Amino acid sequence: MEEYVLVCEDSMEGILTGIYDAYQLKKERGIESHDSIHLAVKEPDTQRLFTQYEHIQTSSEKAGKVTDTMIRQLGNETWYRISMAMASCFEDKADAVYHTIVLGLRVQDRQITDRLQEACVQRTFKCARASENELCHMKQFLRFSELQNGMLYAKIDAKHHVLPFLMPHFADRLPADNFVIYDENTQTFGLHASYKNWYLMQGAALDEGSLVYSEDEAVYQELFKRFCDSIAIESRINPKLQMNMLPLRFRANMTEFQ
């Protein structure tokens, strides 16, 4: 049986476009089952025999149609979990999400992500959980610094593409502030203007040497470091527990560990 692999862009829009085109491919070529179609976010190093590989051009219109169908038929909660899975860094996420959506639409189950006995759902759940865990950490560990112009600036180095989910959290908490969150891993900026909508900008590198911090920023950073030191109880320091609660990879951008 011939199989098809659709190679799509590693983004939410790219994956959703791949799902739309997978349905179209099945219909146009009379393919019996979705099991013969797979999605990938990169070209595999070794191609399989009896398999056709096709590259998918990302389309906002197609992605929007899949999104509308998902929300309408499977609900906002399922859509959120699917979105978190697509935000993960795992290469097999697109195929897991695709087959989870296929299953959910076929059985019309709004709790499809709870069917962990299904291999595709279980993988989608694991991808979503990894992204959600990092998002939860980022909400707690992100540190802002004040620039000379009054803007707040923070840098993260996320394994998963959680910035689109992180921005609404801080836009809600800091509606009156102008702030920027820069994801060093994906070179993506999250920009928020006072009492306005936030948006993302991708593809531009940041020259940190050009940033000019406010005169008070160094003072506040020093006060925060002293505060963290003063509340510590030396006899109860537990490095192993600290690393479990605060993994080392988050500390590079945290003020108290500079």
Summary of the structure (lengths in Angstrom):
residues: 258
radius of gyration: 21.7
end to end distance: 57.3
largest distance: 70.0
contacts: 737
relative contact order: 0.09
helix: 53%
strand: 15%
